């Protein structure tokens, strides 16, 4: 009998849970927008290849933090961004998945955690750009913007689809091992002596829980299936999450089931912010 997935209480997983990534606002597709005009480390960067679940994760995380969760509160700086997040959630509530992200776009978010406040600049981008930026080292504008964005990371959330790691073939493995480790090595090189907290988030764990339990925990999953990332990616902490559960319709197609609570979508961000506060970092 398959046990229900609950990363908050499942001892066999022995990991913390969560996720992060954001959707569109006023698009400024140039390098000046990416770096914000200076070299400050003012953003939590969300990385993920095609199909990692960035848009769904971002929308559900914003929905949770808009209502305040685990001491964290989020508010979009402009109403357009807020509306887009909520429209994404409404689409899932209607049983439809969000449309694929087709272009890079920015959102500014006010984040409150205890007595601390930050303004985060978040970039959403098509998953294919991740491969061009960190595997192919492409020089097109979208890839350059993503690399410039990563260079100013104060913290990083990496979204990985466990099923893609197990069944996705060579390209998915190359993206998850070589691509992610290349991005994280770039982050640390840009940071110099400053430690940048990195959270690896295994997404879609409601359907991937069997693969994770088979090896014992979320961290053991990464160790087993992505040894190149462990070897070359530096220090990181592994979390598990399910931003939205799914159920099969009459035709056998998986549809979002938002009547079931999301699991573990806040803890990765919370962990990163705790580390930044402990180290005296500021994103203001």
Buried (B, 14 or more C-beta within 10 A) or exposed (E): EEEEBBBEEBEEBEBBBBBBBBBBBEEBBEEEBBBBEEEEBBBBBBBBBBBBBBBBBBBBBBBBBBEEBEEBBBBBBEEEBBEBBBEBBBBBEEEEBBEEBEEBBBBBBEBBBEEBEBEBBBBBBBBBBBBBBBBEEBEEBBBBBBBBBBBBBBBBBBBBBBBBBBEBEEBBBBBBBBBBBBBBBBBBEBBEEEBBBBBBBBBBBBBBBBBBBEBBBBBBBBBBBBEBBBEBBBEBBBBBBBBBBBEEEEEEEEBBBBEBEBBBBBBBBBBBBBBBBEEEBEBE
